[in-house]
Amino acid sequence: MEGWILMAYEYPTGTNTIGSFTGLLQYINSVTNGMFITMISIALFIILLITYYNARKSYGEAFAVSGFITSIVAFFFVLADLIPIPFFAGFIVITIVSVGFLFMNNRN
Protein backbone atom coordinates (compact mmCIF):
# COMPACT_ATOMS: atom_id res chain seq x y z
CA MET A 1 0.00 0.00 0.00
CA GLU A 2 2.96 2.23 -0.37
CA GLY A 3 2.22 5.37 -2.33
CA TRP A 4 -1.54 5.23 -1.68
CA ILE A 5 -3.22 8.16 -0.04
CA LEU A 6 -6.02 6.99 2.18
CA MET A 7 -8.60 9.54 3.18
CA ALA A 8 -10.10 9.21 6.60
CA TYR A 9 -13.83 9.81 6.56
CA GLU A 10 -16.06 9.00 9.43
CA TYR A 11 -18.29 6.07 8.61
CA PRO A 12 -22.06 6.35 9.05
CA THR A 13 -22.99 4.58 12.22
CA GLY A 14 -26.17 4.35 14.19
CA THR A 15 -24.99 7.06 16.57
CA ASN A 16 -24.45 9.83 14.05
CA THR A 17 -26.88 9.20 11.18
CA ILE A 18 -29.70 6.90 12.12
CA GLY A 19 -30.96 9.21 14.84
CA SER A 20 -32.58 11.65 12.43
CA PHE A 21 -32.76 12.74 8.82
CA THR A 22 -30.79 15.86 9.77
CA GLY A 23 -28.01 13.61 11.07
CA LEU A 24 -27.88 11.84 7.72
CA LEU A 25 -27.71 15.18 5.89
CA GLN A 26 -24.96 16.38 8.24
CA TYR A 27 -22.97 13.22 7.53
CA ILE A 28 -23.33 13.67 3.75
CA ASN A 29 -22.39 17.33 4.13
CA SER A 30 -19.27 16.47 6.15
CA VAL A 31 -18.11 13.94 3.54
CA THR A 32 -18.55 16.51 0.72
CA ASN A 33 -16.92 19.34 2.72
CA GLY A 34 -20.19 21.20 3.12
CA MET A 35 -21.13 21.35 -0.54
CA PHE A 36 -24.00 18.82 -0.75
CA ILE A 37 -26.76 20.96 0.75
CA THR A 38 -25.33 24.08 -0.90
CA MET A 39 -25.64 22.41 -4.32
CA ILE A 40 -29.14 21.18 -3.42
CA SER A 41 -30.09 24.80 -2.65
CA ILE A 42 -28.63 26.08 -5.91
CA ALA A 43 -30.38 23.29 -7.84
CA LEU A 44 -33.68 24.20 -6.14
CA PHE A 45 -33.20 27.82 -7.18
CA ILE A 46 -32.48 26.88 -10.81
CA ILE A 47 -35.41 24.44 -10.98
CA LEU A 48 -37.81 27.03 -9.57
CA LEU A 49 -36.42 29.72 -11.88
CA ILE A 50 -36.87 27.63 -15.02
CA THR A 51 -40.29 26.35 -13.97
CA TYR A 52 -41.68 29.77 -13.07
CA TYR A 53 -40.23 31.35 -16.21
CA ASN A 54 -41.85 28.69 -18.40
CA ALA A 55 -45.18 29.31 -16.66
CA ARG A 56 -45.20 33.13 -16.71
CA LYS A 57 -42.53 34.20 -19.27
CA SER A 58 -41.19 36.90 -16.97
CA TYR A 59 -37.58 36.80 -15.76
CA GLY A 60 -38.18 39.42 -13.06
CA GLU A 61 -41.02 37.50 -11.48
CA ALA A 62 -39.16 34.21 -11.88
CA PHE A 63 -36.09 35.53 -10.07
CA ALA A 64 -38.19 37.06 -7.29
CA VAL A 65 -40.28 33.94 -6.67
CA SER A 66 -37.42 31.46 -6.91
CA GLY A 67 -35.16 33.63 -4.76
CA PHE A 68 -37.84 34.03 -2.11
CA ILE A 69 -38.69 30.32 -1.91
CA THR A 70 -35.02 29.30 -1.93
CA SER A 71 -34.28 31.85 0.82
CA ILE A 72 -36.97 30.30 3.01
CA VAL A 73 -35.62 26.78 2.43
CA ALA A 74 -32.03 27.99 2.96
CA PHE A 75 -33.09 29.60 6.25
CA PHE A 76 -34.15 26.20 7.55
CA PHE A 77 -30.87 24.72 6.31
CA VAL A 78 -28.98 27.41 8.25
CA LEU A 79 -30.98 26.61 11.37
CA ALA A 80 -29.97 22.95 11.00
CA ASP A 81 -26.35 24.08 10.42
CA LEU A 82 -26.26 22.51 6.95
CA ILE A 83 -25.16 25.51 4.84
CA PRO A 84 -22.83 28.36 5.76
CA ILE A 85 -24.28 31.80 6.39
CA PRO A 86 -22.52 33.47 3.38
CA PHE A 87 -24.47 31.23 0.99
CA PHE A 88 -27.69 32.08 2.81
CA ALA A 89 -26.78 35.77 2.57
CA GLY A 90 -26.27 35.31 -1.17
CA PHE A 91 -29.80 33.96 -1.54
CA ILE A 92 -31.14 36.91 0.47
CA VAL A 93 -29.25 39.36 -1.78
CA ILE A 94 -30.65 37.65 -4.90
CA THR A 95 -34.15 37.97 -3.46
CA ILE A 96 -33.77 41.65 -2.51
CA VAL A 97 -32.26 42.64 -5.87
CA SER A 98 -34.84 40.72 -7.90
CA VAL A 99 -37.76 42.15 -5.92
CA GLY A 100 -36.26 45.62 -6.39
CA PHE A 101 -36.06 45.11 -10.16
CA LEU A 102 -39.61 43.76 -10.12
CA PHE A 103 -40.91 46.91 -8.41
CA MET A 104 -38.92 49.17 -10.74
CA ASN A 105 -40.43 47.44 -13.77
CA ASN A 106 -43.97 47.79 -12.40
CA ARG A 107 -43.65 51.57 -12.02
CA ASN A 108 -43.33 52.10 -15.77
Secondary structure, 3 states (H helix, E strand, C coil): CCCCCCCCCCCCCCCCCCCCHHHHHHHHHHHCCCCHHHHHHHHHHHHHHHHHHHHHCCHHHHHHHHHHHHHHHHHHHHHCCCCCHHHHHHHHHHHHHHHHHHHHHHHC
